[in-house]
């Protein structure tokens, strides 16, 4: 499943890329944070897949946290009117799926 979660995380990044430019026009700081959080997700998933034990779970938890940060950044962007709610929905669904998959892999609350 770790390869599947990586694929979904990359799909999430593609969806973030589609809204990133709109956010960057009005709030470069939020756009940068959104981009860094999104990029962190697949990177930590893959690094964790090469680790064992607590290291692996720690990195997968970081990936889940970064996916949650992506969702929050989009909520803020919608609240400030930088993007509409529909633009955020595709990213939100993919980020939610990543978090659920990581939870099933063992990155849950242990």
LINBELSUL-V911850 format. One record per residue. RES is the residue in one letter. PHI is phi in degrees with one decimal (NA if undefined). PSI is psi in whole degrees, -180 to 180 (NA if undefined). D_FIRST is the distance of its C-alpha to the first C-alpha in Angstrom with 1 decimal. Layout:
res & phi & psi & d_first
RES & PHI & PSI & D_FIRST
RES & PHI & PSI & D_FIRST
This chain:
res & phi & psi & d_first
X & NA & -24 & 0.0
X & -61.1 & -33 & 3.8
X & -69.3 & -36 & 5.4
X & -65.1 & -42 & 5.0
X & -67.2 & -34 & 6.3
X & -61.4 & -47 & 8.6
X & -59.9 & -42 & 9.9
X & -66.8 & -38 & 10.7
X & -64.1 & -37 & 12.3
X & -68.8 & -40 & 14.3
X & -60.4 & -40 & 15.3
X & -61.3 & -41 & 16.5
X & -62.7 & -40 & 18.5
X & -62.6 & -40 & 20.1
X & -68.0 & -39 & 21.1
X & -63.2 & -42 & 22.5
X & -57.8 & -33 & 24.5
X & -69.5 & -27 & 26.2
X & -103.3 & -16 & 27.6
X & -56.8 & -46 & 28.1
X & -60.6 & -39 & 31.4
X & -65.5 & -40 & 32.9
X & -68.7 & -42 & 32.2
X & -60.5 & -32 & 33.5
X & -58.8 & -38 & 36.8
X & -110.0 & -18 & 37.8
X & -151.4 & 87 & 35.8
X & -62.2 & -35 & 34.8
X & -65.2 & -47 & 33.7
X & -66.3 & -39 & 31.3
X & -61.7 & -42 & 29.9
X & -64.4 & -43 & 29.4
X & -64.6 & -41 & 27.6
X & -60.0 & -46 & 25.4
X & -63.8 & -47 & 24.6
X & -64.1 & -40 & 23.9
X & -64.8 & -44 & 21.6
X & -63.1 & -44 & 19.6
X & -66.0 & -31 & 19.5
X & -64.7 & -29 & 18.5
X & -62.2 & -60 & 15.1
X & -66.8 & -31 & 13.3
X & -63.9 & -44 & 15.6
X & -72.2 & -33 & 14.8
X & -61.1 & -48 & 11.0
X & -69.3 & -40 & 11.7
X & -62.6 & -42 & 14.6
X & -63.5 & -33 & 12.8
X & -67.8 & -18 & 10.3
X & -98.1 & 3 & 13.7
X & -107.9 & 177 & 15.2
X & -131.9 & 160 & 15.6
X & 57.1 & -134 & 16.7
X & -65.9 & -32 & 18.1
X & -57.3 & -47 & 17.8
X & -59.5 & -50 & 14.0
X & -63.4 & -38 & 14.2
X & -60.5 & -47 & 17.2
X & -66.9 & -37 & 15.6
X & -68.5 & -33 & 12.7
X & -67.0 & -39 & 15.6
X & -61.8 & -43 & 17.5
X & -59.7 & -44 & 14.8
X & -63.8 & -41 & 15.0
X & -63.7 & -40 & 18.7
X & -66.5 & -37 & 19.0
X & -63.4 & -39 & 17.3
X & -65.5 & -36 & 19.8
X & -65.7 & -39 & 22.5
X & -58.3 & -47 & 21.7
X & -60.7 & -42 & 22.3
X & -66.3 & -42 & 25.5
X & -60.9 & -38 & 26.8
X & -68.4 & -39 & 26.6
X & -60.4 & -42 & 28.4
X & -64.8 & -43 & 31.0
X & -61.7 & -39 & 31.4
X & -68.0 & -45 & 31.9
X & -59.7 & -36 & 34.4
X & -86.0 & -3 & 36.4
X & 80.4 & 16 & 36.5
X & -73.3 & -34 & 34.8
X & -139.1 & 162 & 32.5
X & -91.1 & 164 & 32.5
X & -60.0 & -33 & 30.0
X & -64.6 & -36 & 28.8
X & -65.5 & -30 & 27.8
X & -84.7 & -19 & 25.6
X & -61.7 & -43 & 23.9
X & -64.0 & -43 & 21.4
X & -64.6 & -45 & 20.3
X & -59.4 & -43 & 20.3
X & -64.3 & -41 & 18.1
X & -69.9 & -40 & 15.4
X & -63.6 & -41 & 15.9
X & -62.2 & -41 & 15.7
X & -65.0 & -42 & 12.4
X & -59.3 & -48 & 11.0
X & -60.4 & -44 & 12.8
X & -63.1 & -42 & 11.6
X & -65.7 & -41 & 7.8
X & -65.4 & -38 & 9.0
X & -59.5 & -45 & 11.4
X & -65.9 & -29 & 9.1
X & -72.8 & -11 & 7.5
X & 116.4 & 3 & 11.2
X & -84.3 & 14 & 12.8
X & -66.3 & -171 & 15.0
X & -84.4 & 86 & 18.7
X & -106.3 & NA & 19.5
